[in-house]
Amino acid sequence: MSDKPSHVTGTLLTIGDEILLGDIPNDNAHHIAIELRARGFLLDRVITVGDIEDDIVEYLGQCLKTSHFIIATGGLGPTDDDRTCSAVSKAFGRPLVCNRDYAAWLKGRLAEWGMEWSRELERMAELPEGAIKIGHDMAGFFLLHNDIPCYFLPGVPNEMKHLMAINVIPDLETRFPNRCTYLKHILRVQGLLEAQVNKRLRSFDPSREGVDIGYYPQGRENWVSIFAAAPNEEECRTLVKNAERKIVSLIGAHHISGHNDDCLEKVIGRCLRERGWRLAIAESCTGGLVSRKMTAVPGASDYLDRGFVTYSNRAKTEILGVSEELLLAHGAVSGQVALAMAEGALKNAAVEVSIGITGIAGPTGGTSEKPVGTVFIACVTPTQKIVEEYCCGGTREQIQESATQAALVMLWRLLAGDVGLACD
């Protein structure tokens, strides 16, 4: 037998009409995939199936032919549309039998709650023959079938996460000790379109570097992911580090704002804290969205002084000191007003840096000269003034999100000393 670490791949089966109908997002799949990858396991398939017993039976049969392990979520409750146990019984040829220990525990718990035992609740204790109950206070069981470990978890997210951490991951690690290590690293790129990023990386050969790369547009950001598989973590990190160095040199370090979960608001916060600067934000069309993103970072009070939502012209004049003459001459949506808003916020708060944002979020209010999506953003310090115009597309919400991201990028560029650079 080879001692070389191997790829251990499994199938995830998410069960429930509510997922197929779009009533709830499939967040369980996202969580499970991330947790598995971090510990050396990969999913080769994620299948979502409704509450149709025959369909569940069919997909379980398919999974047994190709997977090192199976994880299924959902369909374990006491109601008529919970059909996972029955489907497993048919797919694996194992009759349903009462798990007496669990039945006794469940009866005792119901008695404490003043609830009567019923046939519907009794179903909760009926598991396929050979199944091992996991999580007494929640639905879930384990089966080893044809030497394939199969984990059946509740669809309730907090219960699923608990059983993944306490039961599934430790058991998989024990059963498959000789497995590969995986590492994924994300570079957050600003100021370049996805096609531009791809063009700059055409000379980079992932196969020669022992990695895979991917491109992920994220609003006005673009992510480049580096994925490595190796026998151990040290080799993984070396592969990723070498690939990252070459990728950054091709893209341009000045376009990289952060790594992995380093969102702009976190990076900006660190820069402000290092400089000992405080920030004030004046918003119109974004309605406080920039302030909300900045305050989502713990410790933001170290550098965020205050925010102004000055939606009306009167508010811009009374709170920020934007002159009525300026508003009449150029309109509320203009570079001149964005700059005046930023300057007013800087003066009002007596801070080191400020942002001003004004625009037309739509769906009405646009003109031929200033269509819906027109946004002006200004960033000001005691020694610098930057004003830029943006054309944001999409729905009202998308325009507000794009304008918010553009404002954060502008502030990041200023703090990084990159305000004079044209994003080619």
Buried (B, 14 or more C-beta within 10 A) or exposed (E): EEEEBEEBBBBBBBBBBBBBEEEEEBEBBEBBBEBBBEBBBBBEBBBBBBBBBEBBBBBBEBBBEEBBBBBBBBBBBEEEEBBBBBBBBBBBEBEBBEBEEBBEBBBEEBEEEEEEEEEEBBBBBBBBEBBEBBBEEBBBBBBEBEEBBBBBBBBBEEBBBBBBEEBBBEBBEEBBEEBBBBBBBBBBBBBBEBEBBBEBBEEBEBEEBBBBBEBEEEEBBBBBBBBBBBBEEEBBBBBBEBBBEBBBEEBBEBBBBBEEEBBBBBBBBBBBEEEEBBBBBBBBBBBBBBBBBBBEBEEBEEBBBBBBBBBEBEBBBEBBBBBEEBBEEBBBBBBBBBBBBBBBBBBBBEBBBBBBBBBBBBEEBBEEEBEBBBBBBBBBBEEEEBBBBBEBEEEBEBBBBBBBBBBBBBBBBBBBEBBEEEBE
